[in-house]
């Protein structure tokens, strides 16, 4: 009964409550058991929202809308929950990746497991909150709630260079978040409606749009701030370093879900509120994303000799596609960005998970010391190969739809940029297949033989396989049945651009 | 059953079989094998039923709908698709049966058969595709299954590198293909094949040379035409039945099939480019084939060469023929000749590959033809069927290859004399290298222990050979084909009157030249050692061909190692230095600066300049890959 009223409260409340219990000194055995519930509740909520989205009543496009007062209504801030077609896929993403990362963490046997799980639960609650909130203040609030545990986790459980990585990540991400906050407050003040509520703001700014110059400036600030958070070139350097150092579950949640906050803000909040501002920046944004993220970082990814760094860089590269979709400025581009965010979140989380499993067997991330792991761990090899093909955009996986629709949308703006962007498809095939080959195939290297001789590598265990399979099945499901998400996405895209015909708009291309 | 449901099943059932194998049957090799072979049998039945029942239809399901973009899973089943589907069904079935014996003791048999099933499903998608997006989707998926199957013996470095190379090279081609599709989508407003045809006949189409050429890039990758041919010879690292199915009969021919599908988009300039690319590939690969020692490599280069033949045939375009009533009719003879040769080639090349598989199996995985010899006595069925295959591909009169090759030669003679000359040279070379291999493998005395103890591999290896041999013998006669493929075979132009006699004479001269030369060079087969007499007789020619063969690979290797990798490392360096590490390097930089200033502190401005230029030159040399 409770769930049918508001699916979001348990998704946030259960993990937070369990984190609180753990913090209050629950014994370890119970902490672990309750953590399962803590990660399961968001997943169930996500599946519920996904299943009933189409049939539910919508308030201004938001399904399952509920408002709660938090005592600061005077400032126009209230806890309002609801998902529309843009946030629902990401809410589901957060639920799935959170569950997989949680399962993996519970069984990982990390040091100070209780603290680790507590932080992950807080992060998970924050992630669910970002995509469930309709109030911009709370979107931002939940982002910070999820971000702070990340820093702590990198600092405490990180690998190589963890202190430097934690510091750098904190500096970059805090600056990015501050700039975004500044931009949001500017909109809040200038809109004159004294509200952070997205629905109210949208209505108010549709009736009385801000002056063009203000729209351009605010959007510029927000683009810079959010761009840092999503590793837009040249503000990306925190990302590979941070992911390289972070413990695997934290990388999964941050790269998979939390990083999408910036893109989500852009398509859900910033661009709808400042619709005239984008065209001023879209050319610059497209150039940075194209040559910076896709080409330069793509080539830099090829040069990596460390598996985890490589995945970190490849994630930066794929964010370039997402920015290109935003720069395209069309409904198709926006839809493609949502598809790509979901797909990338699932695939990069899967890659980070499998990377941790590889590390357990090879005791290194360096390509030079690996090789031939497939003969010892064929299932792990198959899963990693599948994840690699997903991330390089093989049809059948969700990523392909995202990339393809972004390419099509981008052609509408600039044909030559599309051609350059498609070069990235070759680049990602090169580093993706190379990494699979270095780790798994061919003759084993001497250092791997040495590691293997004193601790023989086994194939993937159940506690690794189940979270991996959850992510892989989700990728394939969306890949084969994209309508599972696109129906919802279409319902929130600007209606004027949705045609029912199979024909492209020929006139528009001239 | 509803034909469109059956068509959908032909995709879904193999996918289901692969998924079931991956999830449950991974360790139950016998069950996985049985499942896959049953699926292949079902596929053959379904394909032939669809093709021969005369059902021709178009039907589509909505797959992706995002904003104003709709991508359909569509089925366009006409005579062209029916012919291709039948080929895939027949060769696929033979290869599944053959694999039962060939892969009997393989420890990863389940993965192998699952890979075959994925391939069958993806290939079917290409055959049915009614729009270019769908074709691209399955185009990538056949590339994936090819990757998995080439990499079957992943413990070795060879298959690992070959699979990677195959997929990446194909992606290079697909780069152009995808751009072509997007351009077609925006310029023409649709990528549906039937709508494109309708536009062309209504005269409302936007004419573009770029679109067909970009789409052709896809075929250059998949059908391994110059300059992307390098992946196919390496792909021979995969199991031999895979080479027969994917890298000879079906997947590599998908490029030609795709061209025939988009024939309506073609313009004369594009066709000229296509025909020359094909002709150059044909003669280049035939030259490379004559010096190969590995039985599979001979066949791989031969496949390249024959694919070049088909591409040329397509590029030669239409032909005006005079009907009985005296009217002039424009016939798409290029499509007819290309598909005709694709069909006969699928049969005889699959036969030859499976025959080589039988030889390799019999000789305990020896692939060097100079370590074989005298197999005629040990492997009678293989010898007879292989001989028929050699005769068919060499253009021996009345066998399948003779007719389809003549159709192409005649078309070339009518439309482009220079290409005709190249193709005739290729035909002579083809006869030479096939007869050469045939003599070295089957005649003389055994040149290794393995060859001396060679043996036939049993019924499952011999039955597919026999079936394919029948097709290789009779595949050239139109009356051999049941009702249902007229849409294609009616397009095949045949020489008439004096031209017919002329073509016959040319073919016979070419055949006897090539075959005669082979018999002359290898006449002393009884005393053959492990050295190629061709090398002894024509050392310069031999060296020239080796350098020709290796030229592409060495250029690409140079580019990848010395340019791309260096450039990537340089960017990585700047990424670390210029953007990332300035906080950390701050301390280091100060000390380096101090050291540098001390070392350089010699007081003269020109010395600083020299150091500066020295640095610039070093950097430039590094980027250019000089060191």
Interface residues (C-beta under 8 A of the other chain):
Chain A: X164 X168 X234 X236 X237 X241 X296 X297 X299 X300 X302 X303 X304 X330 X331 X332 X334 X335 X336 X339 X372 X374 X375 X378 X379 X381 X382 X389 X394 X395 X396 X400 X401 X404 X405 X407 X408 X411 X412 X415 X418 X419 X422 X423 X425 X426 X429 X430 X433 X434 X437 X440 X441 X442 X443 X482 X483 X486 X487 X489 X490 X493 X497 X498 X499 X501 X502 X503 X504 X505 X506 X509
Chain B: X22 X26 X62 X63 X64 X65 X66 X67 X68 X69 X70 X72 X108 X133 X136 X137 X138 X140 X141 X144 X147 X151 X154 X155 X156 X157 X159 X160 X161 X163 X164 X167 X168 X171 X172 X174 X175 X178 X179 X182 X183 X185 X186 X187 X188 X189 X190 X192 X564 X565 X567 X568 X569 X571 X572 X575 X579 X580 X583 X584
